[in-house]
Amino acid sequence: MTWKTAIANIPYGGAKGGIGCNPRELSTSELERLTRVFTQKIHDLIGVHTDVPAPDMGTNPQTMAWILDEYSKFHGYSPAIVTGKPVDLGGSLGRDAATGRGVLYATEALLKDEGKAVSDQTYVIQGFGNVGSWTARLLFEKGGKVKAVSDITGAVVNSAGLDIPALQKHVEKTGGVKGFAGGDAIDASVILFMECDVLIPAALGGVLNKENAGEVKAKYVIEAANHPTDPDADEILAKKGVIVLPDVYANGGGVTVSYFEWVQNIQGFMWDEDKVNEELKRYMEKAYRDLKDKCKTHECNFRMGAFTLGINRVARATLLRGWEA
């Protein structure tokens, strides 16, 4: 997260933390009690200018609303304490779609650099949660052909392109992609190795490794999930000529709009959705240009360029503050 926010050039640090549970197995009441007790334990560790929690796997705007309410019992009403809140409680318009929209902007930037357009490519997406479904929807709206998607219930494929709005309605009704009439069911384990132009892992980490990376047939891998490609897989994909856009850049749209939400809460002035999306596009495109410049300077791939960019910014800030090594 520290490198991700540095690459995005926003004034955040970063960490990850959470509760070890399966939210699908818990009732709404159980989730609320768990979240509130968790907040009671950490309320002195977080703060509007100290540590601002944001949503991640297994959470949603309701989760963030509970954290806000519980924190406010101790410290007074503090909307800037969490991001990803419902809009009714000071959340930002566009936050729900932000990570997926950032993936779209990152993909657009890369393809434009390669002399290609989103509408000319075929896509396969592993994961159809918040990030995967928004990515699929936005690619579909841009004319991209999403051939296959998967989630924990299964996978569906349609070589002519899936009807993503219809698939989303099916998922809302049934809870998963399994049984969607607009595509053929396939084994979810093969989705990473299907013929396509762009592969988008948007589920769990470590799904591409030394055992299976050689089977990837895509020309581009856009990492919408956190750490889907391990170092061994990275080397294998590089030898195959597959271009990988790393997670620390590609899925940075979520934390960027979390920053926008925090800014709006601090100012007490809310932006309209067009402004949020325009600003996100500007940040993602600027980060891509900065990343590309580092790759040219150091003659390296995107992952090494991204870490070079992020670490250099943190190092420079550290030195400027007088924290010399």
N, C-alpha and C positions, 0 to 999 in steps of 0.2 A: 504493500500500500504506500509506503514512503516513496519508493521509486515511481510508482504509478502517478501519484499526485505531483511529483517533481516533473515528470514528463509532460503532464497536462498543464504545468506551470500555474498551479493553484496553491494557496498558502495553507496547505494541510500537511500533516505527517501521516502516520498510518499504522494500523495494527488490525488483527482479527481476533475475535473472541465470540463466545456464544454458549449455548446450553446443549449438552449432549442428549438429544431425544429425537424421536420421530414424530413430528407434529401431526402426521396423518393418523397416528394411533391415539391422539388425545382429543378430548372434546374442547369446544370453545371455552368453556368455563375452566377446564384444567389448564389450557394454554394461557388464559388471562392470569390465573393465580401464579403460575410458574413465572411469567414475565414480571409480574408485580413484585414477587419475592426477590427475583434476580435484581430488579431495579433498587429495591431496599438495600441490598447488599453492596451495590456499587455506586449509590447516589453521591457519595463523598469523593469518588474517584473520577466522575465525569463532570462536565461543566460546559457552559456556553463558549468559553475561551480555553478550555482544558482538554476535553475529549468528547467529541460529538458522535454518538452512535448513528449508524446508517443501516438500512435493511440489507440482508443477504439471504442465503439459502434458508428456506423454511419460515421466513418472516414475510409480512405484508404491511400495508398501511395501518391496519388495526393493531398489529404488534407495536408499532412505533407510537401509536396513540396511547396505548396503555403505559408505555415507558414515560411519555410526556406527562400524563396525568399523575403517575406515581411520583416522579421526580418533583413535580410542582407542589405536592403535598409537603415536601421538606423545604423547598427553596422558593416558593411562589411561582406564579405562571411564567414559564420560560420556554416559549415556542422554539427557540433556536437550539434547544438541548438535543434534539434528534432531527434527522431528516427522513424523507420518505413517509411523512405523515399524510393523513387524509387532507385534501384541500380545505375542507371545512375547519380544520384545526391549524391552518397556517402552512400546509404543505404546498409545494410548487406544482403548478400546472406543468405537464410534460415529464414529471419525475418517473411515473410508472413505466413509460416507454423509453426512458433515457438511455439505459445500457444498450438495448436493442437498436435504438436510433444511432447511438455512437458507433456500434458495429457497422451499420449501414454507411455512415459517413467515412469510417476508416476504409471500408471496402471500396467505396467510390473513389477515395483518394488514391488507393493503390492501383485500381484498375485504370483510372485516368492516366496515371504515371506510366502504365503499361500500354497505353493507346487503346484501351478497351472501355466498354460501357457496361453498367450493371445489367441492362436489358439484353445484352448479348450472351450472358453466361448462364450456366446451369449450376444449381446449388443443392447440397445435401446438408441437413442440419441435425446433429445429434443433440437431443434435448428440446422439449417443447414447453418448458416452464415460462416464467416471465421473459427471460432474455431470448430464448429460442423462438417463442411464439411472436414476440414483437419484431424480431429480426426477419422472420419468415413473412410476416404481414407487410413490413415496409419494403422488402425486396420484391414481393408480389406486386405491390402498388407501383413500383418503379419499372415493372415489366420483366423482372427476373423470373426464370423458371425454376421453382423449387421442386425438385424431383422426388425427394424422400425426406421424411422426418421420423424421429423416434422419441419415445419417452419411456418411463418405467413400465408402462402397460404393453408396449410392443412397438412396431414400426410399420409405416405404410409407404408405398412407392407408386408413382404414376409417371411414366416416362414422358408423357405429354405435359407434365406439370400439375401439381396439386392445386386444387381450389382452396387457398388458405383461409379466406373468410368462412367457407363452409366447414372446413376442418376445425376452426376455432369454435364454431357453434356446437359441433359434435363433442369437442373436448369439454366445453362448458356443461353440456348435458350429461355426459357419461363419465367424465373425470380422466379421460386419456384418449390417445389416438387409436387405440385398438377398436376394430369394428367399423372404421370409417369407410363408407360405401364408395367414396370417390377415389379409392386407391386399392392396391393389392397388399395384403399382409405379407410381411417378410420377417425373418429373424433379425431382431434388433442388433445382434452382435456383428452383422455384416455391413451395417450402414456406413461405417468409417471407410470401407474399402470399395465403395461403389464408384462407377464411372461418373465423373462430374468435373466441372471446371473449378468450383470453389467448395471446399469442405469447411463447415463451421461447427466445431465441437462447442456445444453450449450447455454441457451438463457437468460432469465431475472431472476432477483432476486425474492425471496419469493414464488417460485412456489410450494414448499413443506411446508405445514403448519399443524396446529393441526387438521384442518378439513379433510385433505386428506392423511396425512403421513401413517396412518394405512392401507391404500390400496396398499402401495408399496410392490411389490412381489420380487424385485431384492435382491440379496445377498450383493451386493456392490453398493454404490453410489459414483461416482467420480465427484466432483463439478468443472466442466469446466467453468460454469458461476460464476459471483460474487454473493455470498450470496443467492444461490437458496434454502437453507434450513433454516427456521427460528428456534429459540431456542426451541419452543414447538415441532416442527417436529423432532428436534434432539433427544429429550428425547423419543419420541415415537419410532423412528427408533432404538435407543439403546436398548430399551426393547424388540423389535422384533429380536434383534441380527443382524441387518443390519450394516455392516461396512461402515462408511462414511469417505472418504478421502477429507479433507476440501479444500476450494477454495484458502486459503492463501498459500497452498503448491501446490495443483494439477494444478492450472492454472498459475503458476509462470513462465512458459517457455517463455511467451511473454516479460515480463519485463527483464528476464535474457538475452535474445538475444538483447533486446534494450540496455542493458548494454554493450554487446559485440560490438554493432554498435557504441556506443559512444566511446568505447575504440579504435576501429579502426579509427574513425574520429580524435580523439585526436592524435593518433600516425601517422596518414597519411599513414597507411599500412593496406590493406584489406586482409581478410582471404578468403580461398576457402570454399565452402559449407560443405565439409566433416569435416573440422576443426570446423566450427560453430556447426554442429550437434554433433560431438564428445564432444566438450566442454559442450554443453547443457546437454547431457546425463550424463556427469561426475558431473555437478552441481546438477541435479535432483536426481541422485542416492545418492550423498553425503548428500543432504538435507533429503532424506528419511531415511537414516541411523541415522542422528542426531535426526530426529523427532521420530523414533522408540526407540532410547535410552531414550529420555525424557519420552515416554509413559511407558517404563519399570520402570524407576526410580520412577515415580510418580503414577504408576498403574492407568493410565487414558486412555481415548480414544484419537484418532488422533487429534481431534479439540483442546482439552485441551493441548495435547502435543505440537501442532503447536504454539499455543499462548504462552505457557510457553517458548518454544525455542526462538521465536521472541522477546518477551518482555524482557527476560533475556539478550539477546544480546544488545538490545537498552539500558537497564538499566546499563549493564557493561560499555558500551561506554560512557554513561552519567557520571558515577562515575569516570572513568579514566580521563575525561576532567576536573574534579573538580567541577562538578555541583551537589554537595551533597544536598540531600533533607533537 
